[in-house]
Amino acid sequence: MDYGMIGKIEKAKRYAQQPERFQLETFTVTVSGENNPHTVSYNHGEWQCDCHFFQTRGRCSHTIALEMIFEKHILIQPVEK
């Protein structure tokens, strides 16, 4: 490995120890549900899921699980635990 890459890896380690540097803005995830896979997306504060429950309620187990996973990295209201 070259010295340039070693420096980048060390810098990445420092960044990884400072999660406040990162803010997730958009992403799409496939969640393997108990019955079917579901596509969940997050776009600048707005969740979407293709499951029926989300379509009628605006929130579902798929989006809530992702909120729990990413709560430190995206600007959302924490899920009540």
N, C-alpha and C positions, 0 to 999 in steps of 0.2 A: 504494500500500500504506500502511496506517495505521501510526502509531508503535507501537501495541500489538503488531501482528504483527511488526514489525522487531525488537522486543525479544525476542519468542518465538523468532524464527529465530536470533538471536545466542545465546540460552540453549541452543537445540537444538545449535548448533555446539559449544558447550562440553561438553555432555553426550556428543556423538558422539566427542569426543576422550578420553573416560573410559569405555571399554567395561566396566570393572569395575562400573559402576553398574547394569548390566543383567544379568538372569539369565532366560533362557528357561525357562518352566515347562511350557507345553503348546503344541503346534502340530500341524498336519496338513499333509502335503505330498504332492502327486502327482508321482511320479518317472517320467519317460518312459524305461522300460527298453528294452533292445534288442528284446524280443519283445512286451511289453505294458506299459501303464502300471501302476504299483503305488502303493497308498496307504500311506504311512508316517506314523506318529504318535509323538509323544513326550509323555509325561504324567508329570511329576514324577519323572524318572529312569528311566522304563520305556519302552523302544522297542517298537513293534509294526509289522509289515509284513504285507501280505496275500499275499506271494509264498510259494511252496511251500518254498523253502530256509529261510526264516526260521521257518516252522512246524515244521520238523524240527530246526533247529540253534539257534534263538534269536538269530541274527545273520545278516546277509546283506550283499551289496554295496550295497544301497540304504541300509540303516541305517549302515553303515560310512562311506559317502560323506558322509552328513549329519553324522556324528560329526566327520569331518575339517573340514567347513565351519563347524560351530558350536562347535568344541572350546573356544573362548575364552569362550563365552557360556552354556554349560550345564555342570552339575556331572557330568562323566563321566570315566572313565578314558581318557586319551589313547590313540588307536589306535597300535599299534606300526608304525613306519615303516621 
